Amino acid sequence: MFEAVIALCLLAAPETCRDALLPGFEAATLEGCATLLAEAPPDLAERFPDLSTGTPTCQPAGLAAEVSDAGPGVFVHLGRISDAAPGNAGDVANSGFVIGNTSVAVIDSGGSRLAGEALWRAIRARTALPVSHVILTHMHPDHVLGASVFAEAGAEVVGHAGLPRALADRAETYLANFGDRIGAPAFLGTRIVLPDRAVAEPAEIDLGGRTLRLAPWPNAHTATDLTVGDPASGILFTGDLVFDIHTPSLDGSVLGWQAVLGEMQALPYARIVPGHGGPVLDWPQGAENLARYLGVLVADTRAAIAGGLSLGEAAETVARSEAGHWQLFELFNPRNATVAFTELEWE
C-alpha cells in the first residue's frame, strides 16, 4: 500500500520538519497514488496555514496504530497511561472505529495529528470503505486533536451540542499546552476541527446495515460528554465517562458524574470501551472502580468542608485512600479534589 505525504516545517525553524500523511490518496501501487494526487491535489495552504510545506509525494504506508479486535467490525486502540509528553505524540487516550457495510465511523481521534494519522492507517489496513464520521466523545485535547485527518478525507465531525463552543473557547490553550508537552516535530500540523454536527438529543448514525446510537449527557466528567453505542456488538464507547487504571479526571460536576454513571449502568450493553485503560471492560462491572472513587471523593470533600479545611488543605487530603488503586494519582487527584470542593462547598 502506498500513501501521499507532505513535508511540514516550522517557518521560524525550517530545519524542524516531519512528513505528514495526506489522507485519501492510498493505492496499491506507487503509480496509483501519484495519479490520485494529480487528479485532486490537496489545498495545502488551507490545511497548514502556519507551516512551510514541501511537494506531496507518494511512498510506502507508514506506521499504523495498534488495534485490537473487540467484536465483529469493532476495533480499539489502547492509549498509553500517561500525560502527553515528548515521545508519545499525545497518544494517551483510547480510540476506535466501527466498520459498517458502506462506511466507517471513528470514535475519538487521539491527541495530535500524528496520532490521527496512525489511526487512519489502521483503518486502511482493514477496509477501503470511506470514513463517513469521526465522533468526539468530549472536549479534552487527548481525544480530539487528531480529527483533522478524518475531516480532510470528508468525514463529518460529530460531537455533543456543547462541543463547538467548548472547543472554540479552548482551542488556543489546548494547542499551546499540548504542543509544549509533545514538542516539535511530532506536533506539527495539529489543529482543532469544530464539529459539523452537534448532538443535543439521542441520535443515530447509519453505517450501512449497522446503526450507532449517540447519547449526549448532562454535565458530568465534562459538560460535553457523548457516548456511542453499537447494538450489533453490544459495545458502548463511553469516552471519559469511564476510567480504568488511569486516575479519573474531573472537569465538570462530581454529583452529575455520579448520576450519569448510575444511568449508564442500566444501558443494555455487555461491554464498554473506556476513555482510558481497558481497552474493553465487562459492563456494568467496569463501572465499579470509578463509582467507588467518585463516592470517596464526594464523602471526603464533604468531610473536609464540614471540618473547616481550606481548599488547599482539601486538595492534599481528599480521596487519599484511593492512591493505591490508580496510576497518575498525584497528577489528577488534587485537581479533582479542587473541582469537587468548589462544587460542594455551596451545597
MOGI-V872323 format. One record per helix or strand of 3 or more residues. SS is the DSSP state (2 for helix, 1 for strand). FROM is the first residue (numbers start at 1). LEN is the number of residues. Records with the same first field share a line. If there is no record, write none. Layout:
# MOGI-V872323
SS = FROM-LEN + FROM-LEN
This chain:
# MOGI-V872323
1 = 2-9 + 17-11 + 51-3 + 57-4 + 68-4 + 74-4 + 95-5 + 103-5 + 130-6 + 156-5 + 197-3 + 203-4 + 211-6 + 226-5 + 235-9 + 271-6
2 = 30-10 + 44-4 + 113-12 + 141-4 + 147-6 + 163-20 + 254-11 + 285-22 + 311-7 + 320-6 + 329-16
